[in-house]
Each structure stands twice: as structure tokens, then as C-alpha cells.
Amino acid sequence: MLHNTLTHIMLTLCLEYMEKLQITWKKNMNELEKCESNHLMILFRDGGCQFRALYSYFPDTEEIQKLTGTGPKSISKKMIDKLYKYSSDRKQFTVIPAKTVSVSVDALTIHNHLWQAKRSAVPKKSGPR
């Protein structure tokens, strides 16, 4: 009986998770279809290459604008920490020694201090009694 209940709960949770992923996928695809840029860049959290957001890069103006994900709305040159190139042979991202963004850059990281720390839940002060 317990096994059946746990199985049912797990299946329900899995279906809910898959539905959320599908909604997220559709949202991202809609954003990509709207994008007028020919070059996209990935924002990683750090050197571990953990995806955070997808950006469009406009070489003419050197603007980097967020399409979807978690990260700043735009990224300036001063915010950039490292630049990455994807190697299709090795199927991995590697740091490139470039100092400036170009269409050959596939991903980037921003300086660590630019990521907002998680806010701890602070209890609300109760009013006067």
C-alpha cells in the first residue's frame, strides 16, 4: 500500500516537473524566434559552466542583451570575467584568452560580486501593541 502511494506521488511530481520544463522550453523558443540577433551567447554562473541565461550579441553596437534566464538585463565590457569558446570536437567549453567580445565567443561569465546573494528571510517587525 505504501509502495503504491509513493509511486503515485513520484509519478505526479515527475509529470509536474516535465510540464514546467515544457513551458520553460516553449517560452525560450518564443524568445529565440523574436530575437533579431544572429549571434547568441550563454551566461555561465562560473568556471563550472553552469547555465544561467541566454543573451543576444550585436557586434555593430557591442551590446549584449538578455533573452531569457537568470542574470543582468545587459552585460557591459566591465562586467565580463571570462570568455569561452565551444569545441565541437571535444564537446566542451574552454576559456579563451581574448579580452574583447566578438562573434567567435560562445559563452561568458561575469565577475562574482555581480551575482546577488540569496536574501535570507527576515521576520517582519511587529507594530506597536
N, CA and C atoms as a LAMMPS dump frame, in Angstrom:
ITEM: TIMESTEP
0
ITEM: NUMBER OF ATOMS
387
ITEM: BOX BOUNDS ff ff ff
-5.0000000000000000e+02 5.0000000000000000e+02
-5.0000000000000000e+02 5.0000000000000000e+02
-5.0000000000000000e+02 5.0000000000000000e+02
ITEM: ATOMS id mol type element x y z
1 1 1 N 0.82 -1.188 0
2 1 2 C 0 0 0
3 1 3 C 0.868 1.258 0
4 2 1 N 1.858 1.315 0.891
5 2 2 C 2.765 2.45 0.959
6 2 3 C 3.527 2.598 -0.353
7 3 1 N 3.935 1.467 -0.916
8 3 2 C 4.665 1.482 -2.19
9 3 3 C 3.817 2.122 -3.287
10 4 1 N 2.547 1.758 -3.363
11 4 2 C 1.652 2.323 -4.382
12 4 3 C 1.469 3.821 -4.182
13 5 1 N 1.325 4.249 -2.934
14 5 2 C 1.154 5.669 -2.634
15 5 3 C 2.399 6.458 -3.038
16 6 1 N 3.571 5.948 -2.663
17 6 2 C 4.824 6.624 -3.025
18 6 3 C 5.014 6.665 -4.536
19 7 1 N 4.689 5.578 -5.2
20 7 2 C 4.791 5.531 -6.658
21 7 3 C 3.891 6.585 -7.285
22 8 1 N 2.667 6.683 -6.795
23 8 2 C 1.717 7.669 -7.319
24 8 3 C 2.238 9.094 -7.098
25 9 1 N 2.762 9.368 -5.915
26 9 2 C 3.29 10.695 -5.604
27 9 3 C 4.477 11.017 -6.522
28 10 1 N 5.375 10.06 -6.689
29 10 2 C 6.55 10.273 -7.536
30 10 3 C 6.147 10.521 -8.986
31 11 1 N 5.208 9.764 -9.493
32 11 2 C 4.749 9.962 -10.866
33 11 3 C 4.113 11.346 -11.03
34 12 1 N 3.323 11.752 -10.059
35 12 2 C 2.688 13.066 -10.109
36 12 3 C 3.739 14.168 -10.117
37 13 1 N 4.739 14.057 -9.237
38 13 2 C 5.81 15.052 -9.184
39 13 3 C 6.598 15.093 -10.488
40 14 1 N 6.88 13.928 -11.046
41 14 2 C 7.615 13.861 -12.312
42 14 3 C 6.829 14.529 -13.436
43 15 1 N 5.538 14.263 -13.5
44 15 2 C 4.702 14.87 -14.535
45 15 3 C 4.639 16.389 -14.377
46 16 1 N 4.523 16.86 -13.139
47 16 2 C 4.506 18.3 -12.898
48 16 3 C 5.828 18.936 -13.326
49 17 1 N 6.931 18.277 -13.001
50 17 2 C 8.253 18.785 -13.367
51 17 3 C 8.413 18.827 -14.886
52 18 1 N 7.965 17.765 -15.555
53 18 2 C 8.062 17.717 -17.014
54 18 3 C 7.208 18.81 -17.657
55 19 1 N 6.056 19.083 -17.076
56 19 2 C 5.189 20.143 -17.592
57 19 3 C 5.869 21.495 -17.453
58 20 1 N 6.524 21.749 -16.3
59 20 2 C 7.25 23.001 -16.096
60 20 3 C 8.383 23.134 -17.109
61 21 1 N 9.099 22.046 -17.352
62 21 2 C 10.177 22.078 -18.331
63 21 3 C 9.646 22.397 -19.723
64 22 1 N 8.517 21.822 -20.061
65 22 2 C 7.929 22.058 -21.373
66 22 3 C 7.508 23.523 -21.517
67 23 1 N 6.922 24.097 -20.469
68 23 2 C 6.532 25.506 -20.502
69 23 3 C 7.77 26.384 -20.657
70 24 1 N 8.816 26.071 -19.893
71 24 2 C 10.068 26.822 -19.991
72 24 3 C 10.657 26.705 -21.393
73 25 1 N 10.647 25.512 -21.954
74 25 2 C 11.174 25.281 -23.306
75 25 3 C 10.406 26.123 -24.316
76 26 1 N 9.07 26.113 -24.235
77 26 2 C 8.258 26.891 -25.171
78 26 3 C 8.544 28.377 -25.032
79 27 1 N 8.688 28.854 -23.799
80 27 2 C 8.986 30.269 -23.564
81 27 3 C 10.328 30.633 -24.191
82 28 1 N 11.332 29.788 -23.975
83 28 2 C 12.653 30.055 -24.538
84 28 3 C 12.622 30.048 -26.059
85 29 1 N 11.89 29.124 -26.643
86 29 2 C 11.805 29.056 -28.103
87 29 3 C 11.1 30.294 -28.65
88 30 1 N 10.074 30.778 -27.955
89 30 2 C 9.393 32.009 -28.376
90 30 3 C 10.349 33.193 -28.343
91 31 1 N 11.174 33.268 -27.296
92 31 2 C 12.152 34.352 -27.191
93 31 3 C 13.169 34.269 -28.328
94 32 1 N 13.598 33.066 -28.661
95 32 2 C 14.563 32.895 -29.752
96 32 3 C 13.968 33.314 -31.089
97 33 1 N 12.705 32.994 -31.303
98 33 2 C 12.056 33.364 -32.554
99 33 3 C 11.932 34.878 -32.701
100 34 1 N 11.773 35.589 -31.592
101 34 2 C 11.655 37.045 -31.616
102 34 3 C 13.005 37.729 -31.825
103 35 1 N 14.071 37.045 -31.496
104 35 2 C 15.418 37.627 -31.496
105 35 3 C 15.861 37.998 -32.904
106 36 1 N 16.361 39.223 -33.05
107 36 2 C 16.841 39.708 -34.345
108 36 3 C 18.349 39.541 -34.497
109 37 1 N 19.007 39.104 -33.463
110 37 2 C 20.457 38.93 -33.489
111 37 3 C 20.823 37.619 -34.161
112 38 1 N 21.958 37.621 -34.825
113 38 2 C 22.462 36.396 -35.456
114 38 3 C 23.445 35.661 -34.563
115 39 1 N 23.76 36.258 -33.41
116 39 2 C 24.744 35.631 -32.529
117 39 3 C 24.198 35.554 -31.101
118 40 1 N 24.252 34.364 -30.548
119 40 2 C 23.781 34.139 -29.183
120 40 3 C 24.949 33.758 -28.291
121 41 1 N 24.844 34.119 -27.014
122 41 2 C 25.87 33.784 -26.031
123 41 3 C 25.207 33.224 -24.792
124 42 1 N 25.908 32.327 -24.141
125 42 2 C 25.433 31.734 -22.897
126 42 3 C 26.144 32.425 -21.742
127 43 1 N 25.387 32.719 -20.687
128 43 2 C 25.988 33.222 -19.449
129 43 3 C 26.099 32.054 -18.493
130 44 1 N 27.326 31.781 -18.064
131 44 2 C 27.568 30.747 -17.054
132 44 3 C 27.694 31.418 -15.689
133 45 1 N 27.364 30.67 -14.657
134 45 2 C 27.496 31.193 -13.291
135 45 3 C 28.97 31.403 -12.938
136 46 1 N 29.799 30.418 -13.317
137 46 2 C 31.231 30.488 -13.022
138 46 3 C 31.962 29.509 -13.924
139 47 1 N 33.197 29.193 -13.588
140 47 2 C 34.014 28.286 -14.392
141 47 3 C 33.482 26.871 -14.48
142 48 1 N 32.489 26.54 -13.672
143 48 2 C 31.871 25.212 -13.724
144 48 3 C 30.905 25.078 -14.897
145 49 1 N 30.743 26.155 -15.651
146 49 2 C 29.898 26.181 -16.852
147 49 3 C 28.439 25.822 -16.569
148 50 1 N 27.916 26.314 -15.466
149 50 2 C 26.515 26.086 -15.13
150 50 3 C 25.674 27.176 -15.801
151 51 1 N 24.784 26.765 -16.704
152 51 2 C 23.944 27.689 -17.472
153 51 3 C 23.122 28.579 -16.558
154 52 1 N 23.097 29.877 -16.89
155 52 2 C 22.258 30.825 -16.161
156 52 3 C 21.3 31.561 -17.091
157 53 1 N 21.794 31.977 -18.273
158 53 2 C 20.936 32.759 -19.163
159 53 3 C 21.45 32.694 -20.597
160 54 1 N 20.566 33.12 -21.504
161 54 2 C 20.902 33.195 -22.922
162 54 3 C 20.831 34.659 -23.335
163 55 1 N 21.85 35.129 -24.028
164 55 2 C 21.955 36.526 -24.439
165 55 3 C 22.116 36.639 -25.947
166 56 1 N 21.695 37.771 -26.476
167 56 2 C 21.961 38.068 -27.881
168 56 3 C 23.08 39.099 -27.917
169 57 1 N 23.961 38.937 -28.891
170 57 2 C 25.104 39.843 -29.044
171 57 3 C 24.973 40.57 -30.373
172 58 1 N 25.086 41.893 -30.315
173 58 2 C 25.005 42.724 -31.503
174 58 3 C 26.384 43.321 -31.774
175 59 1 N 27.136 42.749 -32.722
176 59 2 C 28.519 43.191 -32.965
177 59 3 C 28.648 44.667 -33.346
178 60 1 N 27.672 45.195 -34.076
179 60 2 C 27.767 46.596 -34.514
180 60 3 C 27.802 47.568 -33.342
181 61 1 N 26.997 47.286 -32.334
182 61 2 C 26.92 48.172 -31.166
183 61 3 C 27.639 47.595 -29.95
184 62 1 N 28.081 46.35 -30.071
185 62 2 C 28.729 45.604 -28.984
186 62 3 C 27.81 45.435 -27.774
187 63 1 N 26.509 45.441 -27.997
188 63 2 C 25.546 45.238 -26.919
189 63 3 C 25.325 43.759 -26.68
190 64 1 N 25.16 43.41 -25.406
191 64 2 C 24.83 42.038 -25.005
192 64 3 C 23.549 42.143 -24.185
193 65 1 N 22.446 41.654 -24.744
194 65 2 C 21.131 41.798 -24.125
195 65 3 C 20.542 40.433 -23.772
196 66 1 N 19.956 40.34 -22.588
197 66 2 C 19.384 39.069 -22.128
198 66 3 C 18.121 38.731 -22.904
199 67 1 N 18.031 37.463 -23.315
200 67 2 C 16.818 36.932 -23.935
201 67 3 C 15.977 36.215 -22.896
202 68 1 N 16.627 35.334 -22.151
203 68 2 C 15.904 34.554 -21.155
204 68 3 C 16.884 34.004 -20.127
205 69 1 N 16.387 33.726 -18.945
206 69 2 C 17.221 33.141 -17.9
207 69 3 C 17.441 34.091 -16.739
208 70 1 N 18.4 33.724 -15.895
209 70 2 C 18.721 34.498 -14.701
210 70 3 C 20.046 35.207 -14.897
211 71 1 N 20.007 36.527 -14.815
212 71 2 C 21.209 37.323 -14.985
213 71 3 C 20.832 38.757 -15.266
214 72 1 N 21.824 39.628 -15.385
215 72 2 C 21.541 41.037 -15.646
216 72 3 C 20.863 41.229 -17.012
217 73 1 N 20.072 42.307 -17.147
218 73 2 C 19.377 42.581 -18.414
219 73 3 C 20.356 42.785 -19.559
220 74 1 N 21.468 43.414 -19.258
221 74 2 C 22.512 43.608 -20.259
222 74 3 C 23.864 43.431 -19.583
223 75 1 N 24.874 43.139 -20.394
224 75 2 C 26.227 42.926 -19.867
225 75 3 C 27.167 43.893 -20.574
226 76 1 N 27.906 44.653 -19.787
227 76 2 C 28.892 45.584 -20.34
228 76 3 C 30.277 44.935 -20.306
229 77 1 N 31.223 45.561 -20.994
230 77 2 C 32.595 45.039 -21.046
231 77 3 C 33.198 44.891 -19.646
232 78 1 N 32.913 45.862 -18.783
233 78 2 C 33.493 45.862 -17.44
234 78 3 C 32.983 44.703 -16.582
235 79 1 N 31.801 44.19 -16.906
236 79 2 C 31.198 43.119 -16.116
237 79 3 C 31.778 41.746 -16.444
238 80 1 N 32.404 41.605 -17.601
239 80 2 C 32.856 40.303 -18.09
240 80 3 C 34.1 39.827 -17.354
241 81 1 N 34.049 38.577 -16.903
242 81 2 C 35.189 37.959 -16.229
243 81 3 C 35.972 37.097 -17.208
244 82 1 N 35.304 36.081 -17.788
245 82 2 C 35.98 35.167 -18.717
246 82 3 C 35.118 34.926 -19.951
247 83 1 N 35.788 34.623 -21.06
248 83 2 C 35.122 34.318 -22.316
249 83 3 C 35.396 32.863 -22.681
250 84 1 N 34.422 32.211 -23.314
251 84 2 C 34.522 30.785 -23.637
252 84 3 C 34.197 30.517 -25.097
253 85 1 N 34.83 29.505 -25.615
254 85 2 C 34.563 29 -26.961
255 85 3 C 34.164 27.548 -26.825
256 86 1 N 33.158 27.129 -27.619
257 86 2 C 32.734 25.733 -27.58
258 86 3 C 33.516 24.935 -28.605
259 87 1 N 34.079 23.828 -28.16
260 87 2 C 34.793 22.919 -29.052
261 87 3 C 33.866 21.753 -29.384
262 88 1 N 33.422 21.693 -30.628
263 88 2 C 32.506 20.613 -31.021
264 88 3 C 33.229 19.273 -31.056
265 89 1 N 34.527 19.281 -31.292
266 89 2 C 35.303 18.033 -31.269
267 89 3 C 35.346 17.447 -29.862
268 90 1 N 35.679 18.306 -28.897
269 90 2 C 35.811 17.848 -27.513
270 90 3 C 34.501 17.938 -26.742
271 91 1 N 33.489 18.569 -27.355
272 91 2 C 32.172 18.725 -26.736
273 91 3 C 32.268 19.378 -25.351
274 92 1 N 33.021 20.481 -25.309
275 92 2 C 33.156 21.221 -24.057
276 92 3 C 33.522 22.674 -24.333
277 93 1 N 33.281 23.499 -23.336
278 93 2 C 33.639 24.909 -23.413
279 93 3 C 35.034 25.084 -22.822
280 94 1 N 35.836 25.911 -23.464
281 94 2 C 37.159 26.22 -22.936
282 94 3 C 37.342 27.731 -22.868
283 95 1 N 38.065 28.176 -21.852
284 95 2 C 38.346 29.602 -21.691
285 95 3 C 39.257 30.038 -22.825
286 96 1 N 38.949 31.201 -23.392
287 96 2 C 39.824 31.753 -24.429
288 96 3 C 40.491 33.001 -23.865
289 97 1 N 41.724 33.274 -24.279
290 97 2 C 42.476 34.383 -23.698
291 97 3 C 42.059 35.761 -24.215
292 98 1 N 41.018 35.845 -25.013
293 98 2 C 40.585 37.124 -25.574
294 98 3 C 40.154 38.091 -24.476
295 99 1 N 40.338 39.356 -24.733
296 99 2 C 39.932 40.398 -23.79
297 99 3 C 38.644 41.082 -24.24
298 100 1 N 38.294 40.928 -25.504
299 100 2 C 37.107 41.594 -26.035
300 100 3 C 36.131 40.576 -26.612
301 101 1 N 34.868 40.93 -26.557
302 101 2 C 33.813 40.063 -27.078
303 101 3 C 33.777 40.177 -28.603
304 102 1 N 33.563 39.041 -29.251
305 102 2 C 33.4 39.019 -30.7
306 102 3 C 32.42 37.902 -31.044
307 103 1 N 32.108 37.754 -32.305
308 103 2 C 31.17 36.712 -32.719
309 103 3 C 31.745 35.314 -32.53
310 104 1 N 33.031 35.207 -32.274
311 104 2 C 33.632 33.891 -32.04
312 104 3 C 33.464 33.413 -30.603
313 105 1 N 32.943 34.274 -29.722
314 105 2 C 32.715 33.912 -28.328
315 105 3 C 31.352 33.231 -28.209
316 106 1 N 31.328 32.089 -27.527
317 106 2 C 30.086 31.33 -27.368
318 106 3 C 29.46 31.488 -25.985
319 107 1 N 30.273 31.793 -24.992
320 107 2 C 29.766 31.904 -23.623
321 107 3 C 30.667 32.839 -22.825
322 108 1 N 30.154 33.256 -21.679
323 108 2 C 30.945 34.143 -20.821
324 108 3 C 30.503 34.005 -19.377
325 109 1 N 31.352 34.524 -18.497
326 109 2 C 30.993 34.645 -17.083
327 109 3 C 31.155 36.106 -16.712
328 110 1 N 30.441 36.513 -15.667
329 110 2 C 30.596 37.864 -15.14
330 110 3 C 31.285 37.757 -13.784
331 111 1 N 31.816 38.878 -13.333
332 111 2 C 32.52 38.889 -12.045
333 111 3 C 31.597 38.416 -10.931
334 112 1 N 32.153 37.673 -10.005
335 112 2 C 31.384 37.032 -8.937
336 112 3 C 30.567 38.027 -8.102
337 113 1 N 31.119 39.195 -7.844
338 113 2 C 30.409 40.158 -6.986
339 113 3 C 29.136 40.704 -7.639
340 114 1 N 28.966 40.467 -8.94
341 114 2 C 27.765 40.951 -9.626
342 114 3 C 26.554 40.044 -9.414
343 115 1 N 26.799 38.839 -8.927
344 115 2 C 25.682 37.942 -8.62
345 115 3 C 25.123 38.334 -7.268
346 116 1 N 23.819 38.492 -7.19
347 116 2 C 23.185 38.868 -5.935
348 116 3 C 23.143 37.666 -5.016
349 117 1 N 23.474 37.904 -3.762
350 117 2 C 23.397 36.836 -2.764
351 117 3 C 21.929 36.548 -2.496
352 118 1 N 21.634 35.301 -2.146
353 118 2 C 20.263 34.956 -1.791
354 118 3 C 19.886 35.726 -0.543
355 119 1 N 18.707 36.304 -0.598
356 119 2 C 18.236 37.071 0.551
357 119 3 C 17.662 36.119 1.581
358 120 1 N 18.102 36.299 2.814
359 120 2 C 17.562 35.456 3.877
360 120 3 C 16.212 36.02 4.307
361 121 1 N 15.369 35.139 4.756
362 121 2 C 14.048 35.558 5.192
363 121 3 C 14.18 36.287 6.529
364 122 1 N 13.868 37.562 6.511
365 122 2 C 13.948 38.363 7.73
366 122 3 C 12.532 38.522 8.258
367 123 1 N 12.325 38.154 9.501
368 123 2 C 10.967 38.299 10.037
369 123 3 C 10.553 39.758 10.061
370 124 1 N 9.295 40.016 9.717
371 124 2 C 8.777 41.376 9.725
372 124 3 C 8.631 41.847 11.167
373 125 1 N 8.965 43.108 11.349
374 125 2 C 8.824 43.68 12.689
375 125 3 C 7.34 43.865 12.976
376 126 1 N 6.965 43.471 14.155
377 126 2 C 5.564 43.66 14.512
378 126 3 C 5.369 45.102 14.962
379 127 1 N 4.198 45.635 14.671
380 127 2 C 3.888 47.022 15.012
381 127 3 C 3.72 47.196 16.504
382 128 1 N 3.542 48.449 16.953
383 128 2 C 3.351 48.701 18.388
384 128 3 C 2.076 48.058 18.898
385 129 1 N 2.131 47.631 20.108
386 129 2 C 0.97 46.939 20.715
387 129 3 C 0.191 47.855 21.576
